[in-house]
Structure formats: C-alpha cells, structure tokens
Amino acid sequence: MSKEGLEKLQEEIKYLRTVRRPEVAKAIAEAREKGDLSENAEYHAAKEEQGHLEAKLSEMETKLANARLLDESQQDISKANILSTVEVFNKKMNKKMKFILVSEAEANLKESKLSVSSPIGKALLGKAIGDKVKAHTPGGEIEFEILKISL
C-alpha cells in the first residue's frame, strides 16, 4: 500500500470511530427514549446502521492490520508493478491511457488508480514496455500496448 493510501485508511477509521460511532449511539439512545422498542422503526434503523458501521470498521481495521507500506525507491520500473504508473495504448478505443496500479483498497477509477486485482491490472502486472497484453473485462476483451512505465 502506498503511504498516501495508508494515511487515507487511517483517517477514515479515525472518522468512523470518533464521529460516526458517537452519532449512531446518540440516534439509538434518542430512539430508545421514545418508548416501546418492538414497534420503534427509528430504533431498529439506528441499530441496523450501527451493525453496518461496525462491520465496515472491522473490515477497514483488518485491511490496516494486514497493510504493508511499499517503498517506492525500491520499485523496479522495468516492469509494471504495484505503484507503477503505466501508460498504454488502448487498441479498442484507439487512444492513450494512463493508470496507476494500486492495492484494491486504494483503487479509484476517477483518479486513474487501478487495482492490481482488476482484470486490466492483472493483465498489466509484470509486463514491460512494448509488451502487448489482453485484458478480459466484463465488457469484452481489450488489447493494450505498454508505452511507458514510471513511478
């Protein structure tokens, strides 16, 4: 995981613990004060939200516990690896594209951050400049030529 991705994950966990958890607890307490819990929709909705929040928090804490910070200075740029910026030519769309290969937790298509476990990410991993690769995506097969690899 990149330093940026690790910091973002830590910030989100902190937000969920310090802001969202107390908000949900307050909503449960307010709903509980309204009387009969068996027919109190607000109480049940707040308890359900608490369950979702705790599940998300648990999942994120597991990701954080298993995260490894990658040292960019140790990256080999002769082949596409995690944290590499890969410029490709998309033959299907007939245009150049640029992707940053990241962990699944950091993937964000709007920022061109592509998970190494995605079909395109898997196809690019370990390939060198000049290699032609085929990615089997839900939208069909896409062929790329790797033009440039950098950090």
C-alpha positions in Angstrom: 0.0 0.0 0.0 1.2 3.5 -0.7 1.9 6.0 2.1 -1.0 8.1 0.8 -3.4 5.1 0.8 -2.3 4.1 4.3 -2.9 7.6 5.6 -6.3 7.8 3.9 -7.3 4.5 5.5 -6.2 5.6 9.0 -8.1 8.9 8.6 -11.3 7.1 7.6 -11.0 4.7 10.5 -10.5 7.6 12.9 -13.5 9.4 11.5 -15.7 6.3 11.8 -14.6 5.8 15.5 -14.7 9.4 16.7 -17.6 10.9 14.7 -19.9 8.3 13.2 -19.9 5.8 16.1 -21.0 8.5 18.6 -23.6 9.8 16.1 -25.1 6.4 15.8 -25.0 5.7 19.5 -26.8 9.1 20.1 -29.5 8.1 17.5 -30.0 4.8 19.3 -30.4 6.5 22.7 -32.8 9.0 21.3 -34.9 6.3 19.7 -34.8 4.2 22.9 -36.3 7.1 24.8 -39.4 7.1 22.6 -40.8 4.0 24.3 -41.7 0.5 23.1 -38.7 -0.9 21.2 -40.6 -3.7 19.5 -42.5 -1.3 17.3 -39.9 1.5 17.1 -38.8 1.8 13.5 -36.2 4.5 14.3 -34.6 2.3 16.9 -34.4 -0.7 14.5 -33.0 1.5 11.7 -30.4 3.0 14.1 -29.4 -0.5 15.3 -29.1 -1.7 11.7 -26.9 1.3 10.8 -24.8 0.5 13.9 -24.3 -3.0 12.6 -23.2 -1.8 9.1 -20.9 0.8 10.7 -19.2 -1.8 12.9 -18.8 -4.3 10.0 -17.2 -1.6 7.8 -14.9 -0.5 10.7 -13.9 -4.1 11.3 -13.1 -4.7 7.6 -11.1 -1.5 7.4 -9.2 -2.3 10.6 -8.3 -5.8 9.2 -7.0 -4.1 6.0 -4.9 -1.7 8.1 -3.5 -4.6 10.2 -2.6 -6.5 7.0 -1.3 -3.5 5.1 2.4 -3.3 4.1 3.9 0.1 3.2 5.7 -0.1 -0.1 9.0 1.8 -0.5 8.8 3.5 -3.9 12.6 3.9 -4.1 12.9 0.1 -4.2 10.5 -0.3 -7.1 11.8 -1.8 -10.4 10.4 0.3 -13.2 11.4 -2.1 -16.0 8.2 -4.0 -15.4 4.7 -2.9 -14.3 4.3 -3.4 -10.5 2.1 -2.1 -7.8 2.6 1.7 -7.5 3.8 1.9 -11.1 2.3 4.5 -13.5 1.6 2.7 -16.7 0.9 4.5 -20.0 -0.8 2.3 -22.5 -2.4 2.5 -25.9 -5.9 1.1 -25.9 -6.3 -0.5 -29.3 -10.1 -0.9 -28.9 -10.6 2.8 -28.3 -7.6 3.9 -30.3 -6.3 6.2 -27.6 -3.5 6.5 -25.0 -4.5 5.9 -21.3 -2.6 6.2 -18.1 -3.1 4.0 -15.0 -1.6 3.9 -11.5 -1.5 0.3 -10.3 -2.5 0.2 -6.6 -3.9 -2.2 -4.0 -7.6 -3.0 -4.0 -8.2 -0.7 -1.0 -6.8 2.3 -2.9 -8.5 1.7 -6.3 -10.3 4.8 -7.7 -11.1 4.9 -11.4 -11.8 8.7 -11.2 -8.1 9.2 -10.2 -7.0 6.5 -12.7 -5.9 4.3 -9.8 -6.5 0.7 -10.9 -6.5 -2.3 -8.6 -3.8 -4.9 -9.4 -6.6 -7.5 -8.8 -8.8 -6.0 -11.5 -8.8 -7.6 -15.0 -6.7 -4.8 -16.6 -4.5 -4.6 -13.5 -3.8 -8.3 -13.6 -3.0 -8.1 -17.4 -0.5 -5.3 -16.9 1.3 -6.7 -13.8 4.8 -7.9 -14.6 4.8 -6.7 -18.2 7.4 -4.4 -19.8 7.5 -1.5 -22.2 6.5 -2.7 -25.7 4.5 -5.7 -24.5 1.1 -6.3 -25.8 -1.5 -7.5 -23.3 -5.1 -8.6 -23.5 -7.4 -8.0 -20.6 -10.6 -10.0 -20.3 -13.1 -7.5 -18.8 -16.9 -7.8 -18.3 -17.2 -5.6 -21.4 -15.1 -7.9 -23.5 -11.5 -8.4 -24.4 -9.4 -5.2 -24.6 -5.9 -5.2 -26.1 -3.2 -2.8 -24.8 0.3 -1.9 -25.7 2.5 -0.7 -22.9 4.2 2.6 -23.9 5.8 3.8 -20.7 6.3 2.7 -17.1 7.3 5.1 -14.3 6.7 5.9 -10.6 
